Amino acid sequence: MSTSSILSYRGKNAPASPIRKLEPLARAAAERGTKIYHLNIGQPDIPTPASFLQKARLEPGNVLSYSPSVGLYPYRKALVDYYTGIGMPVAERDILVTTGGSEALLFVLMALCDPGDEVITPEPYYPNYGTFSMMAGATLRTLPTRIEDGFRLPPPADFAAAITPRTRAILLCNPSNPTGTLYSRDALTAVVALAKQHGLMLICDEVYRDFVYAGTPLSILSIPGAADVAIIIDSLSKRFSACGARLGCIISQRHELIDAVTRFAMARLSPPTLGQLGGLGALEDPGPFVSSMIAEFRRRRDVLMEELAKLPGVLAPEAQGAFYLMTRLPVDSSERFCAWLLNDFSHQGETVMLAPGPGFYQTPGSGQDEVRIAYVLGEAPLRRAVQLLGHALQAYPGRK
Amino acid sequence: MSTSSILSYRGKNAPASPIRKLEPLARAAAERGTKIYHLNIGQPDIPTPASFLQKARLEPGNVLSYSPSVGLYPYRKALVDYYTGIGMPVAERDILVTTGGSEALLFVLMALCDPGDEVITPEPYYPNYGTFSMMAGATLRTLPTRIEDGFRLPPPADFAAAITPRTRAILLCNPSNPTGTLYSRDALTAVVALAKQHGLMLICDEVYRDFVYAGTPLSILSIPGAADVAIIIDSLSKRFSACGARLGCIISQRHELIDAVTRFAMARLSPPTLGQLGGLGALEDPGPFVSSMIAEFRRRRDVLMEELAKLPGVLAPEAQGAFYLMTRLPVDSSERFCAWLLNDFSHQGETVMLAPGPGFYQTPGSGQDEVRIAYVLGEAPLRRAVQLLGHALQAYPGRK
């Protein structure tokens, strides 16, 4: 018996998260007494709505039971009302409630892709798209986008050139994690037409749909004809600052897809029940919470842009949506720089943690001078964090 | 573009749950005013521990944030203390906290199996093993067991005969869902030796470990040498009547396996946080709750056996563990009988819902006269439910 052979290809090769892999250095820095501003991970500090936390409670004597595999019926109804209220045409039969947007994505990729099938996504991309693709046996093909263009969506000809007989879907995140780009209506319309022309599904990760600071939120379902090809990945995590609830959904009018993911969902029995109870609370009157949170992120966005503009050699595109910004720094290697920030740098006992760029690229050598900044802190700590970045760039021995 | 081609092999072929597929008939019967005793699904009526529900609460002002991908550190520590306390040698590095036992199983199968690889499991089996295997691209090969033998584990020679060059693991559920069989120490020892001899991993689903009414709970880790090959699937769902918490774990001393599933876990970010908070409460002093719950299920088991013994033509093996019993009924087709119970039968406005046997078999034609009974009701309703089954068997036109 060989002790090195128990793992599958997926088991051997699924990558560790590039966002989380610097954690050991961060823990060591914290143990040395350094205060770390976490701009590396999309965990906002916004308190979860009180209505969520109150509704999530079960009194003693209750049974914390499975929900239906497709989600609690009142919660599904509340989702329909929510989407209808924001102008998205969604019916109950279009929805599967999932354990976070993560499970939604894995189920959709598994439902669409056989081993060796391909999915096209713009690069840089959310790294877990790669891991979920591998878990589904699919290959992620990336289309380069450029920081100089604000990472705007490639033209249809670029997508068309990447399509092969194995291509099953195009995968977009709008607004984009990690770039902060909001795709234009025209660009989305062109991708919808392309998907329809080539018989591809269009998976749209819209978990940051409301987080828009330039223009208005834009669901793929508002593009005429998109319903034939669109599969939306959505989540309560960011919209209601409830990342730990693990509550998302899949939306599609292609009911054979909903039927397939529902059969996957039956196997895992139930999404988290406490999260759904809380979600019922959050959806009772979602507008005020979401508006005030977006206003808060808009101020943070402004602070970020204002402070980054003061740093020589830094190229920051306009942060249009989500709460991330892919930013170019004058450094030899963002991997080395981000590790150096934790290992070797501090200013008045403080440092800042960023996510190195290469983890968001599949193309070797790309993103070496980029970092993803998650502006998930309040104005004062965010300003301080970016100023710390400025001090660090001055002190960094590998500055370009 | 073909509208019939968007689904993968998995998407097309993953089966609907045989336990849940009669739900539409049940809903119609309920709408006609029939009271249904649910013996079809493993959702007990035991109140969740108050300590769980209290600890799961977050006060307003808190952020319901992601936990670490591997689980909250205090919860992992509490799990280690729990396992140590019941005599299982488990260290923190042996554990990955998962979103229910379901995710644990999917991750393990994905980490071990490439497309076309095989996993051996005794039949009848928990149907979701088949769905998860398909999602992982693996083939489930089943070894027949017999109701006349109390579904005891097949001898090693039978396992050996089923092993092919593609076999990666043996999968056991002990005590067994759906049969209620508790595997003996000798039988487990033989399977461990076989797994080691053939370089296979041994996946043990122990979510019902405490639910034992004949003998004592027996973890695979108590078999000498098992740690080299054992991968335990565990869950809080049944042990703390918290199915909706969606909280499980993977335990193995094969750290390359834990490393692989941890990388999968990073992609899905976090198990449910509220469930883990509750789990911390449940693990503070688990003994009294579990003991009293097992005592309750032992009474139910006795009621079940006592009432089934009164029904002519019914073959019920000894219910040794879990809270299921695969039972032979004198009917032409358990599929038809279970549907008839919901569509055509009622006694004083009441009927009983059971899970038809064939869904627990892969071998065509098997289980046609068997049903799975989940004895998840209190003594009085359980007695009434089995008596209803007796009335139904007398009235059923397809009685053998």
Interface residues (C-beta under 8 A of the other chain):
Chain A: M1 S2 S4 S5 I6 L7 S8 Y9 R10 G11 K12 A14 P15 A16 S17 R20 Q43 P44 D45 I46 P47 T48 A50 F52 L53 Q54 A56 R57 L58 E59 P60 G61 N62 V63 L64 S65 Y66 S67 S69 T99 G100 S102 E103 L106 M110 A111 L112 C113 D114 P115 D117 N128 T131 F132 M135 G137 R168 K196 Q197 H198 G199 M201 S241 A242 C243 G244 A245 R246 R254 E256 L257 A260 V261 T262 R263 F264 M266 A267 R268 L269 S270 P271 P272 T273 L274 G275 G278
Chain B: M1 S2 S4 S5 I6 L7 S8 Y9 R10 G11 K12 A14 P15 A16 S17 R20 Q43 P44 D45 I46 P47 T48 A50 F52 L53 Q54 A56 R57 L58 E59 P60 G61 N62 V63 L64 S65 Y66 S67 S69 T99 G100 S102 E103 L106 M110 A111 L112 C113 D114 P115 D117 N128 T131 F132 M135 G137 R168 K196 Q197 H198 G199 M201 S241 A242 C243 G244 A245 R246 R254 E256 L257 A260 V261 T262 R263 F264 M266 A267 R268 L269 S270 P271 P272 T273 L274 G275 G278
